[in-house]
Amino acid sequence: MAYEKYLIEATKGYLGGLKEVGVPAPLVVLVSMIGVKGAQLGVDTFYFGDGDTPIDRDVLLLPEVLIENFDCNVASALRPIFDAVWNAAGYERSFNYDESGEWKPR
């Protein structure tokens, strides 16, 4: 959950700065993780089971996300990125989202 929180907060900050200097929306967020081969997500197996497997590549290229306006729900917009990270670690999706798609970290 920690990396999701940090990325959400950082993206909010970057969007605020870009808006302040007059950069127009839409914008694309691109995230890559480098040096992650063998890394695993630190999850509680009681809640999430034993799906956690080491990431099998050194560079994890994550899906790009379109931010259509500065008033968007950043946590919802970044979900495809988080789902891809969890998927690379052997899980179906990020389990930090509820049934309605709202980010509710566990």
N, C-alpha and C positions, 0 to 999 in steps of 0.2 A: 504494500500500500504506500510505503514512503515515497518511492520513485514517482508514483502517480500523483501524489500530493505536490511534490516538488515541481513536476512538469506542469501541472495545472496552474500553480501559483506563478511560476516563471513565465508561462505563456500569457497569463493575465497582465503581468508587468510589461512584457514586450509589447503587447497590444496597446496598452495605455500609452507607452512611450511613442509608438508609431503613430497613434491617433494624434497625440500632442504635437508632433512635428509635421503633421499634415499628410501623412501617407494614406492614400485612399484604400478602402476595402474594395473588392475582396483580396484576401491574402491566403497564401498556402503555407501550412506548417509542415516541415520535413524533419523527421527525427531518425537518427541512426545510432546504434550502439556499437562501439568498437572495443575489441578485446574481451568479448563475452563468451567465447567458447569455453564450455565446461561450467559456466555459471548456472545457478539454480535460483528459483524464487524461494524466498523464505516464507513459507505458508504453514499454517497449522493443519497437519494431516487429519486431525479430528474433524475439522469442518470441510476440508477440501479433498480428502482422500490422498492416495499415493500417486497422483498424476505427475508429480514434479520430476522431470527428467532434465539432465543437463542440456543447455543450449548447444547445438551441434556445429555452430559456425562462429568464426571470430568476429565477423561483421554482420550485424542484424539490421537490414534495411527495412524500415517500417513504412506502412502506407502513408501517402501524403493526405493531408486533411485540409479541406477548403473552409476558410473562415469568411463567411459572406458579409458579416458586419461586425462592428466593434461591440455590439450589445448582445452577442450570442452567449449561450451557456457553454463556457469553455470546457468544462468537465464532460459534457455530452459530446461536444465536437471532437474531443480527443479519444473517445472510446475506441475507434478502430485501431489506433496505435496501441492502446493498452491490451485490447483483445489479441493483437498480433504477438505481443510480448508473452502473454500467458500461453498462447498457442505454441510458441517456440519452446516453451518450458513444459509442454505436454498437457496443457489444460484446454478445454473447449473455448474459454473466454475469460475475461476479467470478471471475477465474482464480487467486485466492488460496486456493481450496479444492481439496482433493484429491478423488479419486474417491469416497471414503467420506464426504465432507462435512466433513472436519476443516479448520480454517483453517491453511494452510501458506503463509505469504507468500512470494512469489517475489522 
